[in-house]
């Protein structure tokens, strides 16, 4: 009698392959999802560092006293344009407007429900990405959510 050669896999072999793929997925998927949230957290820290350094440099160049922080009402212009000793701004550098610009643009909030916004205000509210205190120079995220470790974004 001739034996007919069987081609293909047995049911047992297929089940073993599916189980192995399931184990790999169970290990890999949580690691990948944590990486995405961690990237947003790192971007928030980076953006806050950039904003805080720009505010500190503005403060130093404009006298260094408690009244020499950028104003909330003109924060965007004072950070992204040239300024004079009084804080007045100009899009072009002149002999009077010698300071700045400190950043190219206000960065967008990378986390939370307000992700993508770049507005700066004195108090948190709808549409506010960054909360800024002009009397102390402190800037924090306007996001009220927390990261994976439970730390609130507005306490970074």
N, C-alpha and C positions, 0 to 999 in steps of 0.2 A: 504494500500500500504506500501510496505517496502521501507525504505530510504536506499539507498546505501551509505555507509560511504565513504566519499572522503578522500584520503590520499594525502599528499603533500602540497605545498605552493601555494598561489594564486599569480598572476602576481604582484599585488600591494605589497605584502610582499617581494617578490624577489627584486623589484625595490628599496624599502626602505633599504634593507640590502646592496645592491650594492652602494647606495648613501652614507651610513654610512661608508663603507669600503673606498670609494673614499675620504671622508673628513679626515679620519684618515691617509690615505696615503699622502694627501696634507700637513698635518701637520708634519708627521714623516720624510719623505724623505729629505726635506731641512735641517732638524736638523742633520740627519745622514751624509749628504755630507759635512756639515761644520765641523763636528767632524773629518773627515779624513784629511781635509786640515789643521785644527788646530793642529793635531798630527804631521804633517810634520813641521809646523812652530815651535812647541815646541821642536822637535828633533833637528832642526837647531840651536835654541838658546842653547840647551844643549851641542851640539857638539862644538859650538863656545866657550862656557864657559870652556869646558875641554881643548881645544887647547890653549886658552888664559892663563889659569892657568898653563899649562905645560910650555908655553913660559916664563911666569913670573918667575916660579921656576927655569928654566934653567938660565935665566938672573941673578937672585939673586945668584945662586950658582957659577956662572962663573965670578963674579966680580962686576956686577951691573952697569957697565958703558955703554955708548952708543954703544960701539963696541962688547958687550958681548951677543948679541942675536944670536940664531941659524942662520946658513947660509942657503940660499935658496937651494943651490946645494946639501947640505948634511942634509937638514931638517929632512927627514924621519929617517936617522941613528941617528942624534943627539937627537931626541925625543924618539926613541924606543930602543936605546942601551946605554951602559955605556959610559961615556966620562971622559976625564981628564980636567985639568984646562985650557988647550988651545983649547978645543973643539974637539980634535981627538976622534974617537969612537972605541969601541971594543964590540963584542957580549958577552964577559965574564967580570966579575968583577975581577979586580986585585988591587994591591996596588997603581997603577997610575990611573986607570980608576975607580974612586970612586963615580962619580955623575951619577944620573939617574938609570934606564930609567924613563922617565916622563910619558909616555903613552904606552900601549901595541901595538897599531897600529893607524895609521892615520884614523880617522872616515870617512865614506862615506858621501857625500852630500845627504841629505834626500829629497830635493825639486828641482823642476825645470827640465829643459831639460837635465842637467848634473847629474841627480839623480843617485846615485850608484858609482860615481867616487870618488877617494880619492887622486888625485894628487895635489901637491902644487907647485906653480910657482910665479915668481915675477910680472907677468902681466897676465891679463885675456885673455883667448883664447880658442880655441877648445881643449876639453879634460882636462881643468883646473877646478878642484873642489874648491880649496882654493887659494886665492890670498894673498901672504905674503910679507910684507915689512921688510927686515932684518935690516934696519937702525933704525926702530922705534918699531919693534916687533908686529906690528898690523897685524891681520889676519882677512879676511872677506870671505864670500861665493863668489864663482865665478858665481853664478846664477844671471842672469840679470832680471829675472821675479820679480813680486810683489806678496805679500800675499793678502788675501781677503780684508784687510783694505786699500790696496794700498801702503803699505810700501815695498820698494825694499829689496829683500833678501840680496843684497850686502851692505845694510846699517844697518844690525842687529848688 
